[in-house]
Amino acid sequence: ANAAAKRENLTIDNENASVEAKRVKADDEDEGKDEKVSDSEDILSRFKTSSVLNDSAREKIAFIHGKIDDQDAVVIVEKTPFREETLTELLTGSKLKLEMRNDIYSSYQLQAPPHLNEIKTTVVFPATEKHIKRHQRQESFLVEETGEDYRSITLPYIQTQSFSLQWVYNILEKKAEADRIVFDDPDPHVGFVLLPDLKWDQKQLDNLYLIAIARPRSIQSLRDLTSEHLPLLQNIFQKGKEAILQRYNLPASQLRVYLHYQPSYYHLHVHFTRLGYEAPGCGVERAHLLSDVVQNLQTDPEFYKTRTLYFPLRADDGLLGKFREAGRI
Ligand code: GTA
């Protein structure tokens, strides 16, 4: 295709905190011509499904493993929340197919126009074995990790087995997602980049999800934090909250700000999610509130180096195998 790639540039209107989507053309050579041209739009036409790794009727999400040109891929499809500002159009502008009627009750299949019936889709391609495994439905086990376990079991494992951080460096170096950045503090010691998380389509604030990626590259996780990092953490907390208030008109009292332990990606980052939204991984067994982390480090500079931390690991996680081999579970 000779046409240019397009991207969705979503902006939030501060005044009424409603989200407004604006289509921006990266190259306007083909104005008004072919809509289906960028990589992301035709990559799935070559997708051959191998298996459904996991799905949830309640969350309306499915994780699918397949191949694209004989290479592994993972596709995540997720039905998105309703948007208040399009509900009227959805009800008045759709076709209704009657399923049953009984007295004052009736049920229908509503056939919505395509622009009100979008499915958020994430493609991981080429995907590694680890990407495929981590989306598979599986039992989890709670692990108890002492500071010594971290040094002797976890650290050697994550040094060899972690996901690539290329996407993180691309963001920090503005090689990817530069147009999505909400706030950027360039300071090499306390700076960070705040931007929408991959999981958020930015269409509504109900499931707001941003991540703040720290500029220093040497902090892998909560375990590396000491009181020396308090200025960085406080800067992320303060400026992150201010940027979200300014851009989305959401006060700090509406936010859940936390770190994961274990994270999937071992480069320090902080999750900012809407309080009312049950984001994946926001449970007590994995999320550590940033305000607690700050207080713990103020009380004990070595808190996270010495304390026993608890977290769930999936049955086929290699790290769980290492804890088993060491007789720690
Ligand atoms: N902006 O390229 C990226 C990108 N990547 C590769 C990851 N993230 C990205 N954000 C941007 N661009 O919140 C985000 C992730 C995550 C954060 C890393 O960075 O979405 P973490 O290291 O603590 O890892 O945080 P976490 O939270 O475990 O991430 P993971 O494993 O991706 O998600 C946890 C659970 O969420 C999964 O088990 C699954 O149930 C669910 N999930 C995963 N991906 C999706 C998805 N695309 N849509 C919906 N649910 C998903």
Residues whose N, C-alpha, C, O or C-beta is under 5 A from the ligand:
A	BS01	GTA	I76 T122 R134 W167 P196 D197 L198 K199 H260 P263 S264 Y265 P280 G281
